[in-house]
Amino acid sequence: MRTEIALWVAGALALATGCSRPGAGADTACETPTRIEAAHAGGWCGLPGELREFVIEHEQNLDFSGGEPSDAQAMEAMSQQAERLRRDERARWEALRAEYRSTPAVAAWMARYGRSQEWP
């Protein structure tokens, strides 16, 4: 009996230690990107992959500049491209919110992140 308990405790400790290491557990490919603010890092690896991909793309799009426009026409084209990007992001965000509305942890994370981005 003592041996069984000792083996069970050793196994539980090994499992707990293994699962607490970065990269261990069910989602071994998950690391919180450096661009994700600390306020949003908690729970990152528990988010659905499509949501993580969206947020990574959004964070990269924040740097969108389109380059230096050579004239007013180029400036207008860049402005339209940026507006289209924002509109597409908002539509995708709304679809993700609707999809994960009934998953409390994901919905709560999305609410926090959305507020930080000034999204509804």
N, C-alpha and C positions, 0 to 999 in steps of 0.2 A: 504494500500500500504506500509506504513512504517513497519507494522508488517511482511509483506511478505519479505521485504528487510532484516529486522532484522533476520528473521528465515533463510533466504538464507545465510546471512553472517555467522551466528552462525553455520549452517550446513557445510559451506565451511571451516570455521576455525577448526571445529571438525574433518572433513575429512583430512585436511592438517596436523593437529597435530597427528592424528592416523597413517597416512601414513609415518610420519617422525620418528616415534619411531622404534627402532630396533625390528625386529620381526613382525612388523605390515605390512599390505598390502597383496598383492597377494601371496608372497612367504614367509609365516610366519616361515618356518623352516630354513631360510637362515641366517647364521652367517659367517663372514669371518674367516676362520681358522687362528690360531695364526702363523702358518708356512708361510702364504702368506705374502710376503714383502709388506710394506706400499705402494710402488710404484704400486702394482698390486691390492690393496684392492678396489680402486675405480671401481665401475661397477661390482664387484664380484657377487652380488646377481641378477644382470640382465643377467648373463650368463646362457646358457642352462645347465640343470642339468648334462647331460652326460659330458660336458666340465669341469664343476666343479669337478665331480668325477675323471676324468682323472688327473686333476692338483693335487688333493689331493693324489691320488695314486703315481703320479710322485714325489711329495715332500717327501712322505714316502720312496719311492725307493732310494732317494738320500742317505739314511742312510744304504742301503744294504751293508752288509759286508760278509754274508755267514758263519761267524765264522772263527775259526783258522784252516787252513788246516793242516792235520797231515803228509802229504807227497806231493811230486811233483804231483802225480796223482790227489789228492784232490784239489791241487791248480789249476791245469788245468781244472778240473770240475767246480770249482767256477768261474774261468775266463770265461768259456764257458757260464755258467748260466748268468753271468753279461752281457755278450755281447748279448745274446738272449733277455734279458730284455730290453737293450737299443734299439735293432733292433725293437722289438715289440712296444716299446713306440714311436719310430720315425714313424713307419707305422701308428699307431693309430693317432698320432698328424697330420700327413699329411692328413688322411681321415677326421679328424675334421676340418682342415683348408679348405679343399675342400668343405665340407658341409656348412660351415658358411662364405665362401668367399663373398657372396652377402648380408650379414647382417653387415652393416658398423660398428656398435658399437662393435659387437663380433669380427669381423675381426681385428679391431684396437687393442682391448685388446689382442688378440692372437699374433699380431705382436709384441707388447711390451713385452709380456711374453716370446715369442719365442726368441727374441733377448737376453733377460736376461739369457736364458738357452743355448745360442749359437747354436740355431737350425736355419735351413734355413727358 
